[in-house]
Amino acid sequence: MRRTLLITLAVIFSLFSNAQDAKLSFSLRSNLSTPLGSYAGNDYTKSSYTQTGISFGSELTWNISQKFGLVLDFNQTFHPVNTSELGAAMVNDDNFLLDVYIRSDSYSLSTTLLGTTYKIKVNDKLNVNPKILLGVMYGKTPYQLFFPEYYLYGPSYFTITSSKDYGLAFKGGANLIYEFNKYVSMDLNFDLTYSKLKFGFTNYEGFMYKDRDILFTNIGVGLILKVF
């Protein structure tokens, strides 16, 4: 994984160094972020019970030609936990658990990615820019507080503290860009992000890992400023 990332970074930075006539643009965006697959599922052993959240990000784009650009992408995403579904799954999994009230933070996911974009001109004002990126995701599970009700004897409360991991991340998507003038544009963006993370936890049985396939889409709008 590290070798693949290093090779990708070397290729992209070599392209940057040879881009003499490039134009740089900077964008800020906010998105509606929707978890997919097992990351959003309701399987007690495999899923994360996440719900639609929010995402904020920025991009630096270096246009090395009229068609191709190089993209440096930063993104921060938060997905809340469906505590009702998680509590129901815990009750179904434990014959002595009658009910449980859960307070939970959100999943926090940070990505830094590098990639390429291709400009498809629709008309004088409108462009479609597909993109593909590769980089790193840093993930943090939520801090959770549980208040259980047991049939017999059990703890009045317990916690699950946050776990952290990082891994290789992929993103693919497209931006629909409307140019107000040569300095300011607005875009409607859609992308799909994936990473596989391994979170470590300690319980009464000892230390254990939970593998999670992190998959989500972002849909939102952004403001693009051409720096030079």
TISE-48437 format. One record per residue: residue in one letter; y negated, z, x negated of N, C-alpha, C, O in turn. Coordinates in nm, 2 decimals. Atoms other than C-alpha are relative to their C-alpha. Layout:
BEGIN
REC type     nv     nw     nu    cav    caw    cau     cv     cw     cu     ov     ow     ou
REC    A      Y      Z      X      Y      Z      X      Y      Z      X      Y      Z      X
...
REM end
This chain:
BEGIN
REC type     nv     nw     nu    cav    caw    cau     cv     cw     cu     ov     ow     ou
REC    M   0.12   0.00  -0.08   0.00   0.00   0.00  -0.13   0.00  -0.09  -0.22  -0.08  -0.06
REC    R   0.11  -0.01   0.09  -0.24   0.10  -0.28  -0.03  -0.13  -0.07  -0.14  -0.18  -0.09
REC    R   0.02   0.12   0.07  -0.17  -0.22  -0.47  -0.06  -0.11   0.08  -0.14  -0.19   0.04
REC    T   0.05   0.10  -0.09  -0.23  -0.44  -0.17  -0.15   0.02   0.02  -0.23  -0.08   0.03
REC    L   0.14  -0.02  -0.03  -0.56  -0.27  -0.10  -0.09  -0.03  -0.13  -0.20  -0.08  -0.11
REC    L   0.08   0.03   0.12  -0.68  -0.29  -0.47  -0.01  -0.15  -0.02  -0.12  -0.20  -0.06
REC    I   0.00   0.15   0.02  -0.59  -0.67  -0.48  -0.11  -0.05   0.10  -0.19  -0.14   0.06
REC    T   0.10   0.05  -0.10  -0.79  -0.72  -0.16  -0.14   0.03  -0.03  -0.23  -0.06  -0.02
REC    L   0.14  -0.04   0.05  -1.09  -0.53  -0.29  -0.05  -0.09  -0.11  -0.16  -0.13  -0.12
REC    A   0.03   0.09   0.11  -1.08  -0.73  -0.61  -0.04  -0.14   0.04  -0.14  -0.19  -0.02
REC    V   0.03   0.13  -0.05  -1.08  -1.06  -0.43  -0.13  -0.01   0.07  -0.21  -0.09   0.04
REC    I   0.12   0.00  -0.08  -1.36  -0.97  -0.20  -0.12   0.03  -0.09  -0.22  -0.04  -0.07
REC    F   0.11  -0.02   0.09  -1.58  -0.83  -0.47  -0.03  -0.11  -0.09  -0.15  -0.14  -0.13
REC    S   0.02   0.11   0.08  -1.53  -1.13  -0.68  -0.07  -0.11   0.07  -0.15  -0.19   0.02
REC    L   0.08   0.10  -0.09  -1.65  -1.35  -0.39  -0.14   0.04   0.01  -0.23  -0.04   0.01
REC    F   0.13  -0.05  -0.01  -1.95  -1.13  -0.36  -0.08  -0.03  -0.12  -0.20  -0.08  -0.11
REC    S   0.07   0.02   0.12  -2.04  -1.17  -0.72  -0.04  -0.15  -0.02  -0.13  -0.18  -0.10
REC    N   0.03   0.14   0.01  -2.03  -1.55  -0.69  -0.08  -0.06   0.11  -0.11  -0.18   0.11
REC    A   0.08   0.05  -0.12  -2.23  -1.58  -0.37  -0.15   0.01  -0.03  -0.21   0.11  -0.01
REC    Q   0.14   0.00   0.04  -2.57  -1.68  -0.50  -0.10  -0.02   0.11  -0.21   0.03   0.10
REC    D   0.09   0.03  -0.11  -2.72  -1.81  -0.18   0.03   0.07   0.13   0.00   0.03   0.24
REC    A  -0.05  -0.07  -0.12  -2.58  -1.55   0.05  -0.12   0.07   0.07  -0.23   0.09   0.01
REC    K   0.10  -0.07  -0.08  -2.78  -1.39   0.33   0.07   0.13   0.06   0.18   0.13   0.10
REC    L  -0.06  -0.13  -0.04  -2.73  -1.02   0.42  -0.06   0.04   0.13  -0.17   0.03   0.16
REC    S   0.05  -0.05  -0.13  -2.74  -0.88   0.77   0.07   0.14   0.02   0.18   0.17  -0.03
REC    F  -0.05  -0.14  -0.03  -2.69  -0.52   0.90   0.00   0.02   0.15  -0.09  -0.02   0.22
REC    S  -0.02  -0.02  -0.14  -2.56  -0.42   1.24   0.03   0.14   0.03   0.10   0.21  -0.05
REC    L  -0.03  -0.13  -0.06  -2.54  -0.10   1.44   0.06  -0.02   0.14   0.02  -0.11   0.21
REC    R  -0.07   0.03  -0.13  -2.30  -0.08   1.74   0.05   0.13   0.06   0.08   0.23  -0.01
REC    S  -0.07  -0.11  -0.07  -2.16   0.16   2.00   0.10  -0.06   0.09   0.08  -0.17   0.15
REC    N  -0.12   0.06  -0.07  -1.83   0.10   2.18   0.07   0.10   0.09   0.06   0.22   0.07
REC    L  -0.10  -0.07  -0.08  -1.60   0.21   2.45   0.13  -0.02  -0.07   0.17  -0.13  -0.09
REC    S  -0.12   0.01   0.08  -1.28   0.29   2.27   0.12   0.04   0.08   0.13   0.15   0.14
REC    T  -0.11  -0.02  -0.08  -0.94   0.26   2.44   0.13   0.01  -0.08   0.17  -0.09  -0.14
REC    P  -0.13  -0.01   0.07  -0.61   0.40   2.29   0.11  -0.09   0.07   0.10  -0.11   0.19
REC    L  -0.11   0.08  -0.05  -0.30   0.18   2.33   0.14   0.05  -0.06   0.14   0.13  -0.15
REC    G  -0.14  -0.03   0.05   0.08   0.21   2.29   0.04   0.14   0.00  -0.01   0.22   0.09
REC    S  -0.05  -0.14   0.01   0.25   0.53   2.19  -0.11   0.10  -0.02  -0.11   0.22   0.01
REC    Y   0.11  -0.08   0.03  -0.08   0.67   2.07  -0.07   0.05   0.13  -0.12   0.16   0.14
REC    A   0.06  -0.04  -0.13  -0.20   0.68   2.44   0.11   0.04   0.10   0.08   0.08   0.21
REC    G  -0.11  -0.02  -0.09   0.15   0.74   2.59   0.02   0.15   0.04  -0.06   0.23  -0.01
REC    N  -0.03  -0.13  -0.05   0.30   1.04   2.76   0.14   0.05  -0.04   0.21   0.12   0.03
REC    D  -0.13  -0.04   0.06   0.62   1.08   2.55  -0.03   0.13  -0.09  -0.10   0.12  -0.18
REC    Y   0.03  -0.13   0.06   0.62   1.45   2.44   0.03   0.00  -0.15  -0.04   0.06  -0.23
REC    T  -0.04   0.00   0.14   0.79   1.37   2.10  -0.07  -0.11  -0.08  -0.08  -0.09  -0.20
REC    K   0.06   0.12   0.08   0.61   1.04   2.01  -0.15  -0.02   0.03  -0.21  -0.09  -0.06
REC    S   0.13   0.04  -0.04   0.28   1.03   2.19  -0.11   0.10  -0.04  -0.08   0.21  -0.08
REC    S   0.11  -0.09   0.03  -0.07   1.18   2.14  -0.08   0.03   0.12  -0.17   0.11   0.11
REC    Y   0.06  -0.04  -0.13  -0.18   1.19   2.51  -0.16  -0.03  -0.01  -0.23   0.05   0.05
REC    T   0.14   0.03   0.02  -0.52   1.03   2.41  -0.05  -0.08   0.12   0.02  -0.15   0.19
REC    Q   0.07   0.07  -0.11  -0.77   0.89   2.66  -0.12  -0.08  -0.06  -0.15  -0.07  -0.18
REC    T   0.11   0.08   0.04  -1.06   0.65   2.64  -0.11   0.08  -0.05  -0.15   0.18   0.01
REC    G   0.11  -0.08   0.06  -1.34   0.77   2.42  -0.11  -0.09  -0.05  -0.14  -0.19   0.01
REC    I   0.12   0.07   0.05  -1.64   0.65   2.22   0.02  -0.03  -0.15   0.10   0.04  -0.22
REC    S   0.00   0.04   0.14  -1.69   0.48   1.89  -0.14  -0.05  -0.05  -0.21  -0.11   0.03
REC    F   0.13   0.04   0.06  -1.99   0.43   1.66   0.03  -0.07  -0.13   0.12  -0.03  -0.21
REC    G  -0.03   0.07   0.12  -2.01   0.19   1.37  -0.12  -0.08  -0.05  -0.22  -0.10   0.01
REC    S   0.10   0.08   0.06  -2.21  -0.03   1.14   0.08  -0.11  -0.09   0.19  -0.08  -0.13
REC    E  -0.06   0.11   0.08  -2.14  -0.36   0.95  -0.11  -0.05  -0.10  -0.23  -0.07  -0.06
REC    L   0.08   0.09   0.09  -2.29  -0.53   0.64   0.08  -0.13  -0.01   0.19  -0.13  -0.05
REC    T  -0.06   0.13   0.00  -2.22  -0.90   0.65  -0.08  -0.08  -0.10  -0.20  -0.10  -0.10
REC    W   0.05   0.09   0.10  -2.28  -1.13   0.35   0.04  -0.14   0.03   0.16  -0.17   0.01
REC    N  -0.04   0.14  -0.04  -2.29  -1.49   0.46   0.00  -0.09  -0.13  -0.10  -0.13  -0.18
REC    I  -0.02   0.08   0.12  -2.15  -1.68   0.16  -0.02  -0.15   0.02  -0.03  -0.22  -0.08
REC    S   0.03   0.14  -0.04  -2.19  -2.01   0.34  -0.04  -0.01   0.14  -0.06   0.10   0.20
REC    Q   0.04   0.01  -0.14  -2.29  -2.15   0.67   0.11   0.04   0.10   0.08   0.07   0.22
REC    K  -0.11  -0.03  -0.09  -1.94  -2.08   0.81   0.06   0.14  -0.03   0.10   0.21   0.06
REC    F  -0.07  -0.12   0.04  -1.79  -1.79   0.61  -0.09   0.12  -0.04  -0.20   0.10  -0.10
REC    G   0.07  -0.12   0.04  -1.90  -1.43   0.56   0.09   0.11  -0.04   0.21   0.11   0.00
REC    L  -0.08  -0.12   0.04  -1.78  -1.11   0.40  -0.06   0.12   0.06  -0.18   0.14   0.07
REC    V   0.04  -0.12  -0.09  -1.79  -0.79   0.60   0.05   0.13  -0.06   0.16   0.14  -0.10
REC    L  -0.03  -0.14   0.03  -1.81  -0.43   0.50  -0.02   0.08   0.13  -0.13   0.09   0.18
REC    D   0.00  -0.06  -0.13  -1.73  -0.22   0.81   0.03   0.15   0.00   0.12   0.19  -0.07
REC    F  -0.02  -0.14  -0.01  -1.77   0.15   0.88   0.01   0.04   0.15  -0.06  -0.02   0.24
REC    N  -0.02  -0.03  -0.14  -1.65   0.31   1.21   0.05   0.14   0.02   0.13   0.19  -0.06
REC    Q  -0.05  -0.14  -0.03  -1.61   0.66   1.36   0.03   0.00   0.15  -0.05  -0.04   0.23
REC    T  -0.05   0.00  -0.13  -1.40   0.70   1.67   0.05   0.14   0.05   0.10   0.21  -0.03
REC    F  -0.04  -0.12  -0.05  -1.33   0.99   1.90   0.08  -0.03   0.13   0.03  -0.09   0.22
REC    H  -0.09   0.02  -0.12  -1.04   1.00   2.16   0.03   0.14   0.05   0.10   0.22  -0.02
REC    P  -0.03  -0.12  -0.06  -1.02   1.30   2.39   0.15   0.01   0.04   0.22  -0.10   0.05
REC    V  -0.14  -0.02  -0.04  -0.68   1.45   2.49   0.02   0.03   0.15  -0.06   0.10   0.20
REC    N  -0.03  -0.03  -0.14  -0.53   1.44   2.84   0.08   0.13   0.01   0.20   0.13   0.00
REC    T  -0.06  -0.13   0.01  -0.46   1.81   2.85   0.09   0.03   0.13   0.19   0.10   0.12
REC    S  -0.08  -0.02  -0.12  -0.32   1.79   3.21   0.14  -0.06  -0.02   0.24   0.01   0.01
REC    E  -0.13   0.06   0.02  -0.04   1.55   3.11   0.07   0.07  -0.11   0.19   0.08  -0.11
REC    L  -0.06  -0.07   0.11   0.02   1.73   2.78   0.06   0.13   0.05   0.17   0.17   0.01
REC    G  -0.05  -0.12  -0.06   0.06   2.06   2.97   0.12  -0.02   0.08   0.22   0.06   0.08
REC    A  -0.12   0.03  -0.08   0.30   1.91   3.22   0.12  -0.03  -0.08   0.23   0.01  -0.05
REC    A  -0.11   0.03   0.09   0.51   1.77   2.94   0.06   0.12  -0.07   0.18   0.13  -0.09
REC    M  -0.05  -0.13   0.06   0.53   2.11   2.77   0.08   0.08   0.10   0.18   0.14   0.06
REC    V  -0.07  -0.08  -0.10   0.64   2.28   3.09   0.14  -0.07   0.03   0.24   0.01   0.04
REC    N  -0.13   0.07  -0.02   0.91   2.01   3.14   0.10   0.02  -0.12   0.22   0.01  -0.10
REC    D  -0.08  -0.01   0.12   1.03   2.06   2.78   0.05   0.14  -0.02   0.14   0.16  -0.10
REC    D  -0.03  -0.14   0.02   1.05   2.44   2.80   0.04   0.07   0.13  -0.05   0.08   0.22
REC    N  -0.04  -0.06  -0.12   1.26   2.61   3.07  -0.06   0.13   0.04  -0.06   0.17   0.15
REC    F   0.06  -0.13  -0.03   1.08   2.94   3.03  -0.15   0.00   0.01  -0.21   0.10   0.04
REC    L   0.15   0.02  -0.01   0.73   2.80   3.04  -0.03  -0.04   0.14   0.01  -0.15   0.19
REC    L   0.03   0.03  -0.14   0.59   2.81   3.39  -0.13  -0.08   0.01  -0.14  -0.17   0.10
REC    D   0.12   0.08   0.00   0.24   2.68   3.32  -0.07   0.03  -0.13  -0.04   0.12  -0.20
REC    V   0.08  -0.02   0.12  -0.01   2.64   3.04  -0.14  -0.06   0.02  -0.15  -0.17   0.07
REC    Y   0.13   0.05   0.00  -0.38   2.60   3.01  -0.04  -0.04  -0.14  -0.01   0.04  -0.24
REC    I   0.02   0.05   0.14  -0.50   2.39   2.71  -0.15  -0.03  -0.02  -0.21  -0.10   0.07
REC    R   0.14   0.04   0.04  -0.84   2.36   2.54   0.02  -0.08  -0.13   0.09  -0.04  -0.22
REC    S  -0.02   0.09   0.12  -0.85   2.07   2.29  -0.12  -0.08  -0.04  -0.20  -0.12   0.04
REC    D   0.09   0.09   0.06  -1.08   1.89   2.06   0.05  -0.15   0.02   0.16  -0.17   0.07
REC    S  -0.04   0.14   0.00  -1.07   1.51   2.03   0.07  -0.04  -0.13   0.04   0.02  -0.23
REC    Y  -0.05   0.06   0.12  -0.88   1.30   1.78  -0.12  -0.07  -0.07  -0.21  -0.13   0.00
REC    S   0.11   0.06   0.07  -1.12   1.19   1.51   0.05  -0.10  -0.10   0.14  -0.06  -0.19
REC    L  -0.05   0.11   0.08  -1.07   0.86   1.33  -0.11  -0.07  -0.07  -0.21  -0.12  -0.01
REC    S   0.10   0.07   0.07  -1.28   0.72   1.05   0.06  -0.12  -0.08   0.16  -0.10  -0.14
REC    T  -0.05   0.12   0.07  -1.23   0.37   0.90  -0.11  -0.06  -0.09  -0.23  -0.06  -0.05
REC    T   0.08   0.07   0.09  -1.38   0.19   0.61   0.08  -0.13  -0.04   0.19  -0.12  -0.10
REC    L  -0.07   0.12   0.02  -1.28  -0.18   0.59  -0.08  -0.11  -0.06  -0.20  -0.12  -0.04
REC    L   0.06   0.12   0.05  -1.35  -0.50   0.41   0.08  -0.12   0.05   0.20  -0.12   0.07
REC    G  -0.07   0.12  -0.05  -1.28  -0.85   0.54  -0.09  -0.12   0.00  -0.19  -0.13  -0.06
REC    T   0.07   0.13  -0.01  -1.39  -1.20   0.63  -0.03  -0.03   0.14   0.03   0.02   0.23
REC    T   0.03   0.05  -0.14  -1.56  -1.36   0.93  -0.03  -0.15  -0.01  -0.07  -0.20  -0.12
REC    Y   0.02   0.15  -0.01  -1.59  -1.72   1.04  -0.09  -0.03   0.11  -0.07   0.01   0.23
REC    K   0.10   0.03  -0.10  -1.89  -1.85   1.23   0.03  -0.13   0.07   0.04  -0.24   0.01
REC    I  -0.02   0.12  -0.09  -1.83  -2.09   1.53  -0.12  -0.01   0.08  -0.15   0.07   0.16
REC    K   0.12   0.02  -0.07  -2.15  -2.23   1.66   0.02  -0.06   0.14   0.08  -0.16   0.15
REC    V  -0.01   0.04  -0.14  -2.17  -2.26   2.04  -0.12  -0.09   0.03  -0.10  -0.20   0.09
REC    N   0.12   0.07  -0.02  -2.53  -2.37   2.06  -0.10   0.05  -0.10  -0.07   0.13  -0.19
REC    D   0.10  -0.04   0.10  -2.86  -2.31   1.88  -0.02   0.16   0.00  -0.06   0.21  -0.10
REC    K   0.02  -0.15   0.00  -2.86  -1.94   1.99   0.12   0.08   0.00   0.12   0.20  -0.03
REC    L  -0.13  -0.07  -0.02  -2.50  -1.85   2.05   0.11  -0.03  -0.10   0.13  -0.15  -0.13
REC    N  -0.11   0.02   0.09  -2.22  -1.80   1.80   0.12   0.09   0.03   0.10   0.20   0.09
REC    V  -0.12  -0.08  -0.01  -1.86  -1.67   1.81   0.05   0.02  -0.15   0.07  -0.07  -0.22
REC    N  -0.04  -0.03   0.14  -1.75  -1.49   1.49   0.13   0.08   0.00   0.13   0.20   0.01
REC    P  -0.12  -0.07   0.02  -1.38  -1.41   1.46   0.00   0.07  -0.14  -0.06   0.03  -0.23
REC    K   0.00  -0.08   0.12  -1.30  -1.15   1.19   0.13   0.07  -0.02   0.20   0.10   0.07
REC    I  -0.12  -0.07   0.03  -1.01  -0.99   1.01  -0.03   0.09  -0.12  -0.09   0.05  -0.22
REC    L   0.04  -0.10   0.10  -1.04  -0.67   0.79   0.12   0.08  -0.04   0.21   0.10   0.04
REC    L  -0.10  -0.09   0.05  -0.83  -0.44   0.58  -0.07   0.11  -0.07  -0.17   0.09  -0.14
REC    G   0.06  -0.12   0.06  -0.91  -0.09   0.46   0.08   0.13   0.01   0.20   0.13   0.01
REC    V  -0.06  -0.13  -0.01  -0.85   0.28   0.50  -0.04   0.07   0.13  -0.16   0.06   0.16
REC    M   0.03  -0.09  -0.11  -0.83   0.51   0.80   0.03   0.14  -0.04   0.13   0.18  -0.10
REC    Y  -0.01  -0.14   0.02  -0.89   0.88   0.78   0.01   0.07   0.14  -0.08   0.05   0.22
REC    G  -0.02  -0.06  -0.13  -0.75   1.07   1.08   0.01   0.15   0.00   0.06   0.21  -0.09
REC    K  -0.01  -0.14  -0.01  -0.78   1.42   1.20   0.04   0.04   0.14  -0.02  -0.01   0.24
REC    T  -0.05  -0.04  -0.13  -0.58   1.57   1.49  -0.09   0.12   0.05  -0.16   0.18  -0.02
REC    P   0.09  -0.10  -0.05  -0.76   1.81   1.73   0.05   0.14  -0.02   0.17   0.17  -0.03
REC    Y  -0.03  -0.14  -0.01  -0.77   2.18   1.71   0.02   0.04   0.15  -0.06   0.00   0.23
REC    Q  -0.03  -0.03  -0.13  -0.60   2.31   2.02   0.04   0.15   0.03   0.10   0.21  -0.06
REC    L  -0.03  -0.14  -0.04  -0.58   2.65   2.20   0.07   0.00   0.13   0.04  -0.07   0.23
REC    F  -0.09   0.00  -0.11  -0.30   2.72   2.44   0.01   0.14   0.07   0.02   0.24  -0.01
REC    F  -0.02  -0.12  -0.07  -0.28   2.99   2.71   0.12  -0.02   0.10   0.10  -0.06   0.21
REC    P  -0.12   0.02  -0.08   0.08   2.99   2.84   0.03   0.11   0.10  -0.01   0.22   0.08
REC    E  -0.06  -0.10  -0.09   0.25   3.16   3.13   0.15  -0.02   0.00   0.20  -0.12   0.05
REC    Y  -0.14   0.01   0.02   0.61   3.24   3.06   0.08   0.07   0.11   0.02   0.16   0.18
REC    Y  -0.09  -0.06  -0.10   0.90   3.33   3.30   0.03   0.14  -0.04   0.03   0.24   0.04
REC    L  -0.02  -0.13   0.06   0.99   3.62   3.07  -0.11   0.04  -0.09  -0.22   0.02  -0.06
REC    Y   0.10  -0.04   0.10   0.82   3.74   2.76  -0.04  -0.12  -0.09   0.04  -0.20  -0.13
REC    G   0.05   0.10   0.09   0.60   3.52   2.55  -0.14   0.03  -0.04  -0.21   0.12   0.01
REC    P   0.13  -0.03   0.05   0.27   3.51   2.36  -0.11  -0.03   0.11  -0.09  -0.13   0.19
REC    S   0.10   0.02  -0.09  -0.05   3.53   2.56  -0.09  -0.13  -0.03  -0.15  -0.19   0.05
REC    Y   0.06   0.12   0.05  -0.20   3.25   2.35   0.05  -0.04  -0.13   0.10   0.04  -0.20
REC    F  -0.03   0.05   0.13  -0.14   3.03   2.05  -0.08  -0.12  -0.03  -0.14  -0.18   0.06
REC    T   0.09   0.12   0.04  -0.32   2.76   1.85   0.08  -0.10  -0.08   0.18  -0.06  -0.14
REC    I  -0.05   0.10   0.09  -0.24   2.44   1.68  -0.12  -0.05  -0.08  -0.21  -0.11  -0.02
REC    T   0.11   0.03   0.08  -0.48   2.38   1.39   0.00  -0.15  -0.03   0.11  -0.22  -0.02
REC    S   0.01   0.14   0.03  -0.60   2.03   1.28   0.08  -0.04  -0.12   0.10   0.04  -0.21
REC    S  -0.07   0.06   0.11  -0.40   1.81   1.05  -0.07  -0.13  -0.04  -0.12  -0.19   0.05
REC    K   0.08   0.12   0.04  -0.54   1.53   0.84   0.09  -0.09  -0.09   0.19  -0.04  -0.15
REC    D  -0.07   0.10   0.08  -0.41   1.21   0.68  -0.08  -0.12  -0.01  -0.17  -0.15   0.07
REC    Y   0.06   0.13   0.01  -0.52   0.87   0.56   0.10  -0.10  -0.03   0.21  -0.07  -0.09
REC    G  -0.10   0.10   0.02  -0.35   0.54   0.55  -0.07  -0.14   0.00  -0.19  -0.15   0.03
REC    L   0.05   0.14   0.00  -0.39   0.16   0.53  -0.03  -0.03   0.15   0.05   0.00   0.24
REC    A   0.05   0.04  -0.13  -0.58   0.02   0.83  -0.03  -0.15   0.01  -0.07  -0.21  -0.09
REC    F   0.03   0.14  -0.02  -0.61  -0.33   0.98  -0.09  -0.01   0.13  -0.07   0.07   0.22
REC    K   0.09   0.02  -0.12  -0.87  -0.46   1.22  -0.01  -0.15   0.02  -0.04  -0.23  -0.08
REC    G   0.03   0.14  -0.04  -0.90  -0.80   1.40  -0.08   0.00   0.12  -0.07   0.08   0.21
REC    G   0.08   0.01  -0.12  -1.15  -0.91   1.65  -0.10  -0.12  -0.01  -0.08  -0.21  -0.09
REC    A   0.10   0.10   0.00  -1.45  -1.12   1.73  -0.13   0.05   0.06  -0.13   0.15   0.13
REC    N   0.14  -0.04  -0.05  -1.83  -1.09   1.79  -0.06  -0.13   0.07  -0.05  -0.24   0.01
REC    L   0.08   0.10  -0.07  -2.02  -1.30   2.05  -0.15   0.03  -0.03  -0.20   0.13   0.02
REC    I   0.14  -0.03   0.05  -2.37  -1.32   1.89  -0.10  -0.09   0.06  -0.09  -0.21   0.06
REC    Y   0.12   0.08  -0.05  -2.70  -1.42   2.05  -0.11   0.03  -0.09  -0.15   0.14  -0.11
REC    E   0.11  -0.01   0.10  -2.98  -1.49   1.81  -0.14  -0.01   0.07  -0.17  -0.11   0.13
REC    F   0.14   0.00  -0.05  -3.33  -1.39   1.94  -0.09  -0.08  -0.08  -0.17  -0.16  -0.04
REC    N   0.08   0.08   0.10  -3.49  -1.53   1.62   0.08   0.01  -0.13   0.19   0.06  -0.13
REC    K  -0.07   0.00   0.12  -3.40  -1.56   1.26   0.02   0.13  -0.07   0.09   0.15  -0.17
REC    Y  -0.01  -0.13   0.06  -3.43  -1.19   1.20   0.08   0.10   0.09   0.14   0.19   0.03
REC    V  -0.06  -0.09  -0.09  -3.29  -1.02   1.51   0.10  -0.07   0.09   0.07  -0.17   0.15
REC    S  -0.10   0.05  -0.09  -2.97  -1.08   1.70   0.07   0.12   0.08   0.05   0.24   0.04
REC    M  -0.08  -0.10  -0.08  -2.75  -0.89   1.96   0.14  -0.06   0.01   0.16  -0.18   0.03
REC    D  -0.14   0.04  -0.01  -2.37  -0.90   1.98   0.08   0.08   0.10   0.05   0.20   0.12
REC    L  -0.11  -0.07  -0.08  -2.09  -0.82   2.22   0.12  -0.01  -0.09   0.17  -0.12  -0.12
REC    N  -0.11   0.00   0.10  -1.80  -0.72   2.00   0.13   0.06   0.06   0.13   0.15   0.15
REC    F  -0.13  -0.05  -0.04  -1.43  -0.67   2.06   0.09   0.00  -0.12   0.09  -0.09  -0.20
REC    D  -0.09  -0.01   0.12  -1.17  -0.55   1.80   0.12   0.09   0.03   0.11   0.17   0.12
REC    L  -0.13  -0.07  -0.01  -0.82  -0.41   1.77   0.03   0.06  -0.14   0.03  -0.01  -0.24
REC    T  -0.02  -0.08   0.13  -0.75  -0.14   1.50   0.14   0.06   0.00   0.18   0.12   0.10
REC    Y  -0.13  -0.06   0.01  -0.41  -0.02   1.38   0.01   0.07  -0.14  -0.03   0.02  -0.24
REC    S  -0.04  -0.07   0.13  -0.29   0.23   1.12   0.12   0.09   0.04   0.13   0.14   0.15
REC    K  -0.11  -0.09  -0.02   0.02   0.45   1.08  -0.03   0.12  -0.09  -0.04   0.11  -0.21
REC    L   0.04  -0.12   0.07  -0.06   0.81   0.99   0.11   0.10   0.01   0.19   0.10   0.11
REC    K  -0.10  -0.10   0.00   0.16   1.11   0.91  -0.07   0.13  -0.01  -0.13   0.17  -0.11
REC    F   0.07  -0.13   0.00   0.03   1.45   1.01   0.10   0.11  -0.02   0.21   0.12   0.04
REC    G  -0.09  -0.11   0.03   0.18   1.77   0.88  -0.04   0.13   0.07  -0.16   0.16   0.09
REC    F   0.02  -0.12  -0.08   0.22   2.09   1.08   0.10   0.11  -0.04   0.21   0.08  -0.09
REC    T  -0.09  -0.12   0.03   0.37   2.44   1.02   0.03   0.07   0.13  -0.07   0.11   0.21
REC    N  -0.04  -0.08  -0.12   0.56   2.61   1.30   0.11   0.10  -0.04   0.13   0.12  -0.15
REC    Y  -0.10  -0.10   0.02   0.83   2.88   1.34   0.12  -0.06  -0.08   0.20   0.02  -0.14
REC    E  -0.11   0.06   0.07   1.09   2.63   1.20  -0.04  -0.04  -0.14   0.05  -0.08  -0.22
REC    G   0.05   0.04   0.13   0.88   2.56   0.89  -0.10  -0.11   0.00  -0.17  -0.13   0.10
REC    F   0.10   0.11   0.01   0.68   2.26   0.78   0.06  -0.13   0.05   0.18  -0.16   0.02
REC    M  -0.05   0.13  -0.06   0.72   1.93   0.97  -0.11  -0.10   0.00  -0.23  -0.07   0.00
REC    Y   0.09   0.11  -0.01   0.56   1.59   0.99   0.02  -0.07   0.13   0.13  -0.08   0.19
REC    K   0.00   0.09  -0.12   0.47   1.38   1.29  -0.06  -0.13  -0.03  -0.18  -0.14  -0.06
REC    D   0.05   0.13   0.02   0.44   1.01   1.25  -0.07  -0.05   0.12  -0.02  -0.04   0.23
REC    R   0.07   0.06  -0.11   0.18   0.84   1.47  -0.05  -0.14  -0.03  -0.11  -0.16  -0.13
REC    D   0.05   0.14   0.00   0.11   0.47   1.53  -0.14   0.00   0.07  -0.14   0.01   0.19
REC    I   0.13   0.00  -0.06  -0.27   0.47   1.58  -0.04  -0.14   0.04  -0.06  -0.23  -0.05
REC    L   0.04   0.13  -0.05  -0.37   0.17   1.79  -0.10   0.01   0.11  -0.08   0.09   0.21
REC    F   0.10  -0.01  -0.10  -0.69   0.12   1.99  -0.09  -0.12  -0.01  -0.10  -0.19  -0.11
REC    T   0.09   0.11  -0.01  -0.94  -0.14   2.10  -0.14   0.06   0.02  -0.16   0.17   0.07
REC    N   0.14  -0.03  -0.02  -1.32  -0.12   2.08  -0.07  -0.11   0.07  -0.06  -0.23   0.03
REC    I   0.08   0.11  -0.07  -1.55  -0.31   2.32  -0.14   0.06   0.01  -0.16   0.17   0.07
REC    G   0.14  -0.05  -0.01  -1.93  -0.27   2.29  -0.10  -0.10  -0.04  -0.08  -0.22  -0.06
REC    V   0.12   0.08   0.03  -2.27  -0.40   2.20  -0.06   0.05  -0.13  -0.05   0.17  -0.17
REC    G   0.06  -0.04   0.13  -2.46  -0.40   1.87  -0.13  -0.08  -0.02  -0.16  -0.18   0.04
REC    L   0.13   0.06   0.04  -2.80  -0.48   1.72   0.01  -0.05  -0.14   0.05   0.03  -0.23
REC    I  -0.02   0.06   0.13  -2.80  -0.71   1.42  -0.14  -0.03  -0.06  -0.22  -0.10   0.00
REC    L   0.12   0.02   0.07  -3.09  -0.72   1.17   0.03  -0.08  -0.13   0.11  -0.03  -0.21
REC    K  -0.02   0.07   0.12  -3.11  -0.98   0.89  -0.09   0.06  -0.11  -0.22   0.06  -0.09
REC    V   0.08  -0.07   0.11  -3.22  -0.80   0.57  -0.07  -0.10  -0.08  -0.19  -0.09  -0.11
REC    F   0.07   0.11   0.07  -3.29  -1.12   0.37   0.09  -0.12   0.00   0.06  -0.22  -0.06
REM end
